[in-house]
Amino acid sequence: MAPTIVRDGQFRLFFFSREETRIHVHVAHPDGEAKFWLTPTIHPALNLGLTQVQVRQAQSIVEAHIQEIEDAWHRHFGG
């Protein structure tokens, strides 16, 4: 299961239910996908097919929705 947290334009932010415990978020786009670590700072962990401009756009969206992402993570995984 991959709960959607936010949709912003062509970007969809989500996380997988059965994945590593370090807080992170996946960002899907029609052209590809990226993964961002949220701690200690927000930064890309993986990029599959997105341009550098799209990665920067995705990171801006993650930064704009950080509280929603963290709240959703804690609701879903507890803690």
Residue frames as qw, qx, qy, qz and C-alpha x, y, z in Angstrom:
[[0.000, 0.888, 0.459, 0.000, 0.00, 0.00, 0.00],
 [0.436, 0.074, 0.023, 0.897, 1.32, 3.45, -0.90],
 [0.038, -0.811, -0.511, 0.281, -0.77, 6.17, 0.76],
 [0.326, 0.591, 0.181, 0.715, -0.87, 9.45, -1.15],
 [0.345, -0.483, -0.399, 0.699, -0.02, 12.38, 1.08],
 [0.123, 0.709, 0.028, -0.694, -0.16, 15.32, -1.33],
 [0.585, 0.469, 0.501, 0.432, -0.88, 15.95, -5.00],
 [0.067, -0.792, 0.038, 0.606, 0.62, 19.12, -6.41],
 [0.389, 0.634, -0.435, -0.508, 0.41, 19.62, -10.16],
 [0.810, 0.290, -0.475, -0.181, 1.92, 16.55, -11.81],
 [0.228, 0.370, -0.801, 0.412, 3.63, 15.46, -8.59],
 [0.799, -0.438, -0.252, -0.326, 2.25, 12.90, -6.13],
 [0.008, 0.540, -0.712, 0.449, 3.92, 12.48, -2.75],
 [0.904, -0.240, -0.168, -0.310, 3.58, 9.12, -1.04],
 [0.126, -0.547, 0.811, -0.162, 5.36, 6.49, 1.01],
 [0.666, 0.024, -0.716, -0.208, 5.31, 2.71, 1.02],
 [0.744, -0.553, 0.044, -0.373, 3.92, 0.87, 4.01],
 [0.934, -0.275, 0.147, 0.172, 6.65, -1.75, 4.13],
 [0.588, 0.652, -0.192, 0.438, 9.90, 0.06, 3.69],
 [0.532, 0.104, -0.467, 0.698, 12.79, 1.36, 5.75],
 [0.357, -0.720, -0.531, 0.270, 12.11, 3.16, 9.00],
 [0.299, -0.270, 0.019, 0.915, 14.11, 6.34, 8.25],
 [0.309, 0.735, 0.429, -0.425, 11.60, 9.07, 7.45],
 [0.162, -0.197, 0.571, 0.780, 11.42, 9.79, 3.73],
 [0.567, 0.552, 0.355, -0.497, 8.94, 10.44, 0.95],
 [0.455, 0.143, 0.694, 0.538, 8.60, 9.31, -2.65],
 [0.292, 0.619, 0.048, -0.728, 7.58, 11.79, -5.33],
 [0.541, 0.278, 0.731, 0.309, 6.03, 10.41, -8.52],
 [0.251, 0.623, -0.152, -0.725, 5.79, 12.36, -11.77],
 [0.855, 0.455, 0.131, -0.213, 4.74, 11.13, -15.24],
 [0.518, 0.725, -0.450, 0.059, 8.44, 11.29, -16.26],
 [0.569, 0.226, -0.703, 0.362, 9.85, 9.37, -13.29],
 [0.680, -0.676, -0.271, -0.086, 10.19, 9.26, -9.54],
 [0.272, 0.553, -0.517, 0.594, 12.42, 10.59, -6.79],
 [0.700, -0.525, -0.462, 0.144, 12.90, 9.75, -3.15],
 [0.072, 0.723, -0.260, 0.636, 13.80, 12.35, -0.53],
 [0.517, -0.252, -0.638, 0.512, 15.24, 11.91, 2.93],
 [0.218, -0.859, -0.265, -0.381, 13.61, 14.31, 5.38],
 [0.543, -0.821, 0.178, 0.016, 16.24, 14.20, 8.12],
 [0.300, -0.513, -0.365, 0.716, 18.57, 15.67, 9.07],
 [0.199, 0.479, -0.106, -0.848, 17.74, 17.91, 6.09],
 [0.755, 0.506, 0.341, -0.242, 15.51, 17.44, 3.06],
 [0.048, 0.628, -0.625, -0.462, 17.65, 16.07, 0.25],
 [0.820, 0.305, -0.302, -0.380, 17.31, 13.67, -2.69],
 [0.632, -0.364, 0.684, -0.032, 18.10, 10.03, -2.03],
 [0.488, 0.126, 0.801, 0.322, 17.18, 8.64, -5.45],
 [0.397, 0.568, -0.080, -0.716, 16.18, 9.92, -8.88],
 [0.483, 0.133, 0.826, 0.258, 14.72, 7.70, -11.58],
 [0.344, 0.503, 0.648, 0.457, 14.08, 9.61, -14.79],
 [0.026, -0.944, -0.299, 0.140, 13.47, 13.16, -13.58],
 [0.468, 0.639, -0.087, 0.604, 15.43, 16.12, -14.88],
 [0.403, -0.085, -0.452, 0.791, 17.36, 18.24, -12.41],
 [0.243, -0.236, -0.050, -0.940, 14.70, 20.94, -12.80],
 [0.704, -0.346, -0.455, -0.423, 11.99, 18.41, -11.90],
 [0.659, -0.204, -0.584, 0.428, 14.00, 17.20, -8.89],
 [0.146, 0.050, -0.281, 0.947, 14.30, 20.80, -7.67],
 [0.479, -0.289, -0.239, -0.793, 10.55, 21.31, -8.21],
 [0.754, -0.299, -0.579, -0.079, 9.83, 18.10, -6.31],
 [0.498, -0.112, -0.526, 0.681, 12.10, 19.17, -3.45],
 [0.120, -0.183, 0.084, -0.972, 10.30, 22.52, -3.25],
 [0.659, -0.323, -0.387, -0.558, 6.99, 20.70, -2.99],
 [0.715, -0.229, -0.600, 0.276, 8.36, 18.42, -0.26],
 [0.284, 0.016, -0.375, 0.882, 9.62, 21.48, 1.63],
 [0.328, -0.250, -0.105, -0.905, 6.26, 23.24, 1.26],
 [0.790, -0.285, -0.291, -0.457, 4.39, 20.21, 2.63],
 [0.350, 0.321, -0.795, 0.378, 6.90, 18.97, 5.21],
 [0.357, -0.162, 0.598, -0.699, 4.50, 19.19, 8.14],
 [0.835, 0.136, -0.023, -0.533, 1.79, 17.23, 6.29],
 [0.708, 0.344, -0.616, 0.005, 4.35, 14.59, 5.31],
 [0.136, 0.289, -0.785, 0.531, 5.70, 14.22, 8.84],
 [0.562, -0.065, 0.412, -0.714, 2.18, 14.10, 10.33],
 [0.865, 0.215, -0.226, -0.393, 1.11, 11.44, 7.80],
 [0.522, 0.365, -0.744, 0.199, 4.26, 9.41, 8.50],
 [0.088, -0.210, 0.746, -0.626, 3.64, 9.42, 12.26],
 [0.719, 0.050, 0.203, -0.663, -0.06, 8.60, 11.83],
 [0.842, 0.292, -0.372, -0.260, 0.73, 5.72, 9.51],
 [0.664, 0.266, -0.639, 0.283, 3.78, 4.25, 11.25],
 [0.674, -0.689, -0.262, 0.051, 3.21, 5.50, 14.80],
 [0.705, -0.275, -0.095, 0.647, 5.72, 7.33, 16.96]]
